Every structure is written in structure tokens, then in C-alpha cells.
Amino acid sequence: MEGRPIARLIIISNRVATPDARGAAGAQGGLAGALNSALKDHGGIWFGWSGQETEDATDTMQLRRADGVTTATIDLSSRDVEEYYNGYANSTLWPLFHYRLDLTRYEVETAKGYERVNRHFAESVVPLIEPDDLVWVHDYHLLPLGEQLRRSGVANRIGFFLHIPWPPTRLFVSLPDHELLVRSLLEYDLIGFQSDEWRESFLHYCREELGAEVDEASGAIRFGGKTVTARTYPIGIDWDHFQEQGRTEEARIAEQRLVSSTRHRTAMIGVDRLDYSKGLPERIDGIARFFDQNPERVRDLVYIQIAPPSREDVKSYQDIRALLEQKAGQINGARSEVDLVPIRYVNRGYSHAELFGFFRAAKIGLVTPLRDGMNLVAKEYVAAQDPEDPGVLILSHFAGAARQLGAEDRGAVLVNSYSPDDISRAIQLALEMPLAERKARYAAMIGTIRDDNVQGWTRAFCDDLAATRPPARGADSETD
Ligand code: ADQ
């Protein structure tokens, strides 16, 4: 790195992948591994919520060191979890940022709780930060953390990465205090987005609503005497680790289980957290439309949906689960024979080795979110395919991954995930696709998935953060 000494890294995210949480299915996917390896390279600390709830707020911090990585966690009170996590983060920001105004709740109390917990995060982490550390904050739970850190006197380089979409200005302005939230974001030195589309929405807001001076090409935003840069860093998978998982006995057994249980039928798979942004009921409607149009194909297509519940304390998540169960039940009731069911719906998570095996056995991967920052499942599905006989990825236009994997419709088969007819058409196309076309589409995607991996993503962000202007340390150091 151009002779620059490698700085220590402080990673701050809502949850921390502590050694004992690492095995938890889907805990933080390849991201946890990548951040851990970045921490091993740089040295430093990963700070966040332990996931534990206490009756009252406490100031106790648990520090642990394992595998060369130090984690620091705090517990949150039940009230904090309700207002900050279930409330503002998951009932206001998550739906709004996924374009779901109909599910977005605006409550003064939860907004205050969000602010309070961000302040508490800042106060807790500040003593751990040394003058030359790079500070990297993750995701929508912690949008205002940079400003809170600045208020506590942190002059370090601080970067922020948003894992989810940034909504269009016309939706975003429905958020009370939208301007305060964006102003707080401008306290970071570098802001990362998954795709150009989300970055453009953010720049549009800064220009049109704040009157900031914006340079589209470089992403420089000048506002209030300060410059912050907004760039795109599409996240990737941990390629090596996933391939390693794919070579295990566990993966082989999982593949065999699916192959032998589906026999002569084509297996089509979907793997998602149970979340309304993933478009699950709409997907089932698309599959139902396919069977309506091709009733005889119930005998040669089986759909496997793996969807472990998430955020179960939030009502909209309870609703989506009930709706999905109802829809899957309906089509199974209408289409099953004594010896077969068209949809297998599994409410649990699996290890990455098992997922690899399932993906490889499935000749169609259905990834149809209504809106998604990136979507790593799409990349994992392709990464698990046999290059000599690859399956077909059906991917929503509205996932960040569509820009990388679906360019000119040469890789993934792109669909409008709101349209049952479009999903049905894509399934038909995938079932009939000749081997040469499947191989060509696979070849168009696999290089990006292998090379633009999560290690490269981490490196690109940290290098850019390290190269931002030196911290001001009280002086007016604006150079450009
Ligand atoms: P998520 O919304 O959780 O992440 P996604 O990227 O699809 O979405 O998945 C993350 C990881 O969870 C993947 O590694 C996947 O294998 C795992 N996972 C999902 N379902 C699982 C299951 N049933 N069993 C086991 N593991 C499962 C958010 C954003 C995304 C963004 C990621 C990373 O919403 O848009 O891609 O962060 O930035």
C-alpha cells in the first residue's frame, strides 16, 4: 500500500460475529468471515451489540480475543431493543429503504430510541479508538453514529457502508427529520453503496434537497465546508471459503439428499431470510401461474423454499410468514398428488456446506426480491454450479446483483419480480434452456463472482478510506 503503514481497523456494526455465534446459520454469511480476516490483517476491534437483552441499560462491555480477532460487545436494555432495533431500524428505515412506504411506521419514541442507542454506541466505543485507527461503520442501524463519534471528539477517518438500498428522494422525504439524518451521514469521510443506483439516489438527495455541490463522477459531495465521498462497492461472496465448503462431505450428502428425493423431477430452489423484501409470496404466485399454464409439469418440477424466520418480534414479519404459509399451502392443496407435492417449504437455516450441496442439485435458482441491496444468495447459487452442467439463475431486476450478473440478459435470466407472468415465463425458459446457453450464461457471471469477492470488497473500501484526506484535528485542512 504505497508505503503507508497499515492502520488498525475498528469495525462497528449492530451485531458482532463472536466466535460462539459464528456457526449460527446465516448469522452474517461470508461478511463475518471477510471482516474477521480484515481485522486479522489490520489488527483492531469489532464492536457492536451482543444480541443480549437486559432489564435496564448497563455500561458493561465484554472484550474477547479469539483467532487473532478482538470483539467488544455491549448488551442493550429491552426498551433499547424495542425502540432502536425492532422500532426505528426495522419498522421505519428497513421498509422505507426497501420502498415499502405501506409498511413504514413513523414514531417519535422509536426515533428517540434510535438516537439514544447510537449515542450509547459512540460513548462505549470511543475509549477503544486510537488516533490513527480507521473506523468502519456498517449499515442502517448506525446511520448517525459518525456524527455522534465526531461530537465525542473522534477526528479519525470514519467510513460508512450501507448494505441495503438508498431510496429515491421522493420516498425518502417522507421520513420526518430526513435532513438531519443525511446531514449526520455527511460527517463520515467515505460512504459506500452496493450499486450505482443507490448511490445516485443519495447524490440526488444531497443536490436537490440539501443544495450540496455534487460531483457525480468522483462522488465528491461538498457541504458545510466539508467534503465527503460517496462510492460504489458491490459486495461479493467469500469465494475460497464457499468452494472449500462445497468440497466437504456435508455438501456431498446434502446434494445427494436433494437429488435422491427429487428423482426424475427438476429441483428449483429459493433460499432467503423470511423478509417481505425478498418477494416470497409474489414468487409463489409466479410458480402457481406456471403450474396453471402448464398443469402437466407438476410431475417434473419441484420447488424447494428454504426460509428461516427473522425479526419475529416485528408484526410485518409475522404477517409475511402467515401469508407465505397460506400461499404455499394453497398451491400444494390444489396441485399435489398422493406421491408428490409441488412446493417444499422449510422454515430453517442450513450451513453453507449444505446450501452449496442444495444449490448444486437444483437446476434452477429463483432469486426474486422486490428490492435488495445486493443479494449474496444469487452469487452463491452460481458459485455452486457444475461448470459442465450449470443450472439457471432467475434474478430480479430489483436486486443490486442484477447490475453485475444480468447485464444485457447474458448471465442471469432477469425478471420483474412483481409479475407472476414474467416469473412463469422465466421458469419455462430455464426448463427448456439448452446446455450450450446455460454454459454461456454461467461463463458470463462466474468471473465476476470469483474475482469480485468479499476480500476484494473489504480491501477496496479500507484502501479508499485510508486515502481520504487526513483527519482535520482541529485545523481547516480542506485541500481540494
Ligand atoms: P440479507 O438480506 O440477509 O443481507 P443476502 O445477501 O441474500 O441477504 O444473504 C446473506 C447471507 O445469508 C448469505 O450468505 C446466505 O447464504 C445466508 N442465508 C440466507 N438465507 C439462508 C438460509 N435459509 N440458511 C442459511 N443461510 C442463509 C443484507 C442485504 C443484502 C446484502 C447483504 C450483504 O439485504 O442485499 O447482499 O446484506 O451486504
Residues whose N, C-alpha, C, O or C-beta is under 5 A from the ligand:
A	BS01	ADQ	A25 G26 G29 G30 H163 I235 V271 D272 R273 I306 A307 P308 R348 G349 Y350 D372 G373 M374 N375 L376 V377
